[in-house]
Amino acid sequence: MDLFDLQNNVEKMAPLAERMRPRTIDEFLGQGKIVGAGSLLRRAIAADKLGSCIFYGPPGTGKTTLANIIAENTNANFVKLNAVTSGVADAKKVIEDARDLLRMYGKRTYLLLDECHRWNKAQSDSVLQAIEQGYIIFIGSTTENPYVSMTRAIVSRCRVFSFSRLSEQDILTGLKRAAEDKERGLGNMNISISDEAYNHLAWASGGDMRTALNALELAALTTHPSADGVIHVGKDEAEQSIQQKALSLTDDMYYDMISAFIKSMRGSDSSAAVYWAERLIEAGCDPLLIGRRIMIHACEDVGLADPNAIVVAQAAVAAFERIGLPEGRIPLTEAIIYVSEAPKSNKVVEALYSAEKAVKTIKHETVPLYLRDPNYKGKDEVVSGYKYPHDYGGWVEQQYLPDEIKDAKFYEPSDNGFEKEIKRRQEERTAKGKKSGTNFDELHKYM
């Protein structure tokens, strides 16, 4: 058996998702904003003038596929590394070879780094100079937010392209293409796939083409032919292959039930909130969506009326992530009940929006002199007048807002729950300030 036969065997044994990777930009599905007709990236690929960039987005949305398409459509050298298994030595070898190719043949080198967020600072720094000098063109692929997970130096030298989850229609197109393709897909199998099966796989994959194609392949390979010799893949086979029940709701019902769940928590009806949450989960809704809504509600509608609400919500979501279904529903239900029964206040949200409005309205503000940082001032600028609260028992009346809005009050606690105590403390401080008066001539603590 020669190398050609071995390569053919490897390709035939590869998962369906790998075999069906689009080979040209015209076969590429989704991401119209990034590679649509006339887009910057598409023009750059066509002209073979692509600069360093980072492809960021959820799994199965085409990041590595697009990088491979670029590799096939460029006259440059193309090297692929995985950040999990490669290190500084690998990067230096790529850079050394790239430098030689550029100097001797005028040929550029693309470095595709999968899971690029896994590189540490030392690894990232090893390619910085090569990127700046043009020896390599860096293409990073990551599911993590690069602005958070990667070093600033690398991100600042790259254009970041944000990939979105594929639409159900994109997934359907990819599934049907795989089912009909006789060269790389399932076209040579005597298979019949129902519309219900297609639609369920497209929905349950959550915009992940890899998940959808692998589930389709599993269904096709594990379903026995019927008496007529045809492999019939229906909704039941699709559910089993992707391990998620079909959502027994229309789109309108789905969003209506999410709305009912949120409003039940806001209305302090824990029984209704638990019911709607369980109804959604049983219908196939991602439980983590329920968890995210609990956390949002704990801050938006409970707020400081019960500061423990967000703690309970976060703990429940963390517990679910470690436990999974079905037992993971228990901590979620506990959090739903706790947050539903907690006293309600939206004063935190009102404070946020009021402050946001003020920030956008005021074009220029001056930091009071005594609040300024005294460590970086010129010799002629003396920062004084600051009252150190601990010298006055923990609180002293003092202006902290800029003069332009010195009397503004963004947070006004309600009489609900713990906010009643916050309100009492505010009133106590106000009374203390009125009693003592504001005397800025007294001896201050300078900092």
N, C-alpha and C positions, 0 to 999 in steps of 0.2 A: 504494500500500500504506500503510495507516494504522498508528499506533503499536500498536494492539491486535494486528494481524497480525504486526508485527515481534516483539512480546513472545512470541506463540505460537510463532514460528519459533525464537526463542532457547531456549524451554523444550523444544521438540521435539528440538533439537540437543544439549541438555545430556546428559552421561553418565547412564547408567541409575541409578547410585548417587545422583546429584543429583535426578533426577526422582522417585525412590522414597523420598525423605526423609519420615519420618512427619510428619503435619500436626497430630496431636492426641496427647495424653498416652496415650490408649488404644491408638494405633497403635505407640507407642514400644516397642522390643524391648530386653530385658535391663535390667541395673542395678536389679534388684528392691529392693535395700537402700536405694537412693537415691530411687526414684520409685514404689515399691510401694504398695499400698493402705495408707493410714494413715500413710505416711512424712511426715517434717517437710517435705521439699521439695515433695511433692505437695500437702500442705495449704496451704503458702505460695503455690504457683502458683494453686490454686483460689481462694484468698482475695485474690489480687493483692497480697500483702504480702511478697514476696520481698525480702530484703536483699542487700547486696553479697556476692558469692561467687566462688569459683574452681573451675572444672571441670577436674580433672586426671586424665589417664589415657592409655592407648595410642591410636594412630590408629584411626579407624573404629569407635569404641565409643559414639558418640552425643552427644558434648559439644556440638558446634555445632548439631546437630539439636535437642537439648533447649533450647538457648538460643533457637532460632527458634520453638519451640513456645511458650515463655514469651512471646516477642514477639507471637505471634498471639492469646494469651489474656490480654493485659493492656490496660488502658485508657491506659497510659502511652505516652509517646513512646519510640521505639526507634531507636538509632543503632548501626551496626556499623562497626568499624574493624579493620584488620589491622595488627599491631604492626610487621610488616616494612616496610610502605609508609607508615605514618603517623608523625607526630612531635608535638612540643610544640604547634606551631601548630594542628594538627588537634584536639588535646585541648582547647586553650583555646577554640576555636570551638564545640565541643560543649558545654563548660561554660557559655559565655556564652549560648548559645541555651537551654540547660536552665534557667539562672537566670531568664531572661525568661519561659519557659513556666510555671515554678512560681509566680512572682510575679503574673503576669497572669491565668493560667487555673487555677492550682492543680494543674497536670499535671506528674507526675514524668517523668524521662528515664532509660531504661536504656542503658548503654553496654556493648555487647558487644565485647570485644577478643580477636580470634583471635591465637594465638601470643603471648600476653601476656608470656611470659618473655623475649621479644626486646626489650622496652622497657628502656632504661637507667635509672639512678637519677633523672636530670633529668626524663625523660619520666614516670616513675612519680610523682615528687613533684608534678608539675603537676596531678594529679587528686586528691591527698590531701585538700585542704581542701574540695573539692566533694563528696567522699564523706562527710566528717565532717559537713558542713552539710546534707546531704541533697539537694543539687541533682541529683546523678546517683546511680544505683544501678549499681555496677560488676559486670559478669559477665566474668570472664577465662576463656579456654579455652587449655589448654596440654598438651603431651605431656611436659614436663619437670617434675621435682619442684619445686613452687613454693617450698618451704621452703629450697631450695638455690639455685634459679635466679632468684628474684625478691627485690626489696627487702623487708626485714622490715616496713617501715611499711605497705606495701600488704597483705601477707599478714595482718598483725595486725588489719586492719579488715575482713577477709572470712572467711566460712565456707568451708572447703575441702572439696569433695566429690570423693572418689577413685573414678574409674570403673574397672571391671574389663573384661578382654577378654570378648567375648560367648561364650556357650557354643555348641557345635556345633548344638544344637537351635534356639537363637535365629537362627543363621545360616541353617539350613535353612528356618525359617519365613519369613525375609526373602527367600530365593531363590525359594521357591515362590510367595510373594505377588507378586514381580516378574514371574515367568513367567506368572501368570494375570491380572494387572492389564491391562485393555484400554485404560485411559485414560492411564496413565503408564508401564506396563511393556511386556512382550513378548507380551501376550495376543492381539494381532491378528496375530501371526506364526504360521504353521503349523509349530509346533515341538514336538518330543517330547524330553524330558530324562529320561535313565535315573536310577534310584536311585543307581547307582554314581557317576554324574557329580555328582549333588547331594551325596552323602556326601563325595566327594573335595574338592569346592570348599569345603564346610563345614569340613573338616579342614585343608586346605592354606592357608586364609585366615588361620589363626592368631588367630581371634576378631575379625578386622577386616571389618566388613560392607561397607565401600567396596571393598576388594580382591575380595571374593567376588562382588559385583554387577557390578563392571567386568569380571571374568573371565567371568562368565556372558554378559554382553553381547557380549564379544569372540568367544566360542565360537559364539553364535547368528548373529552377522553374518558370520563367516568360514567357516561350514560350509555347503557346497552342498547343496541339497535332493536327496533320493534320487529314484528313479524314480517313487515314489508322491507326489512333491511335498512331502514332509515333511522338515523339517530335524531330523535325528536327532543329538542331542548325547549322546555316551557318555563313558566314562571316558577314552578316548584324547584326545578333544577337550577335556575338562576339564583334563587334565594339560598339554596344549599351551597352553591359554589362561591358565593360572595359573603355567606354567613351573615346576612341581614335580611329581615323580613321586608316584604314590599310595604311601602307606606300606604296604609289603608285610608288615605285622605286625599282630597283634591288640594290644589295649591291654596285655594281660598280658605278651605277648612284648616289647613296647616297653620297659616298665618293668623287666622281667627283664634285658634286654640292657644297659640303662643301669647297673643294679646290677652286672652282670658286668664291665662296663667299669671302674667305680670300684674294684671289689674286685681286679681284675687289676692295676691301677696300685698299689694298696696292697700287693699281694702280690709286687711287683717282677717281674711277668711281662710284659715289654714286648711280646712277640709277641702274647700274648692281648689286651692292651690295645689295640694297633694294630688287630687283627682286629675287635674289638667296635666300635671307633670307626668303622672303615670300613663295617662292616655296617650301623650305624645311619645313617650319611650316605647310603649307597646306597639305604636304605629310605625316605629322605625326611626324616630328622631334621635339624633346624637345626644346622649345624656350630658355631655360636656356643654352643649348649648344651654341646657337647663341650668347647669352650674354657673356658667357665665352670667346668666340673667339674675341668679340669686345674688352674686357678688355685686353686680351693678345696682340692684335694688337695695342691698344693704347700705350702700353709700348714698344713693340718690333719694330714697324714700324713707329710710330710717335715720341715716346720718348720725349726728351726735346725740340724738334722743336715746340711742343705745350703742355706744362705741364698740361693744363686743360683737355686734351683728356681722361686721365685715370679718372679724377674726373667726367666727363660727363658719361663715360662708367659705372663706379660704381653706380652712381645715377640712371641710366637707369635700371640696373639689380635689384637694390633695389626696384625701383618703380614697376617693373614687378612682383617681388615676392609678393608685397602687393596688386597689382591690379588683376593680372591673365589675362587670355584670355577672350574676344578678345581685350579689350582696352589696355592691357599691351603691345601690339605690337607698340603702339604709341611712348612711351619713347624709346623702342628698336630701332625703325626706326630713331628717332631723333639722337640717339647715333651713329647709322650706318652712317648717313649723316655727322655728325660732324667729326667723326674720318676719314671717307673717304676724306673729303674736307680739312682736316688739313694738314699742311706741313709735309713732311716725313723725318725721320732720323733714322737710325739703329745704331747710335753711342753709345747709351747706351748698346746695346747688344754686340757691338764690345769691349767696355770697360770691360764688365763683362767677356767675353771669354778671353781677353788678361790678365786680372788680375788672372783669374782662371788658365791659363797656367803658369803664373809666380809663383803662389803659389805652383803649383805641381812640377815646375822645381827647385826652390830654396829649398835646403834641410835645410838650417839654415840661419836665418837673425838676425841681432842685432838691437834692438831698440836704436836709438840715445840717448845718455845720457840725454840730456836736454828735451826729450819727455817722460822720464820714470816717473812713479808715485812716488812722493817724500815722500809719507806718510808711506811707509812700507819698508824703507831702513835701513840698519845697520848704526851705527854711523860713520863708516869709508867711507861710500859711499855717496857722496854729489851730489845731482841732481841740476845742475845749467846750465845756458846758454839759457834758454827758453825765447824767445821774445813774450811778450803778445801783440797780434795784436791790441787790442784796445788802447794801448799806442802809436800806430803809425798810428792812423786814421782808423783802421779796417783791415789793411793788412801790412805785412812786409815780405820781402824775407827771407825764412827759409827752410831748408831741413826737410821734413817729412818722406820720404821713407827711408828704411834701406840703409846702404852704398852699399850693394851688388847690388842694382838696383836704385841708387839715381837719375839717369837721365831718368828713365822710364816714359813714358807718356801713360796712358791707355785710357783716354778720350780726344778725339780731336773733338770738335764740328764742324758741317757742317755750310754752309752758309744759311741754310733753317730755316725759322720761328724764334722762340725765340733763337735758337742756334746761330744765327748770333750775337745776343746781348751778349750771353755767350762768344763767340769767341772774341768780341770786349773787354770785360772785361779782358779776359786772356791776350790779347795783351797789354792792358793798364798796367796790373800788371808787365808783362815782361819788358816793356819799363821803368817802374818806378824802377824795380830792377836793370836794367843795369845802369840807371842814378845815383842811389844812391850807388851802389856797395854793397857788403856784408862785413860788419865790425863787426866781432864777439867779438871785444875788448871793444865795447861801453857798457854802463851800461844797464843791462838786467833786466827784471822783473822776479824774481825767484818765482817758485811755486812748 
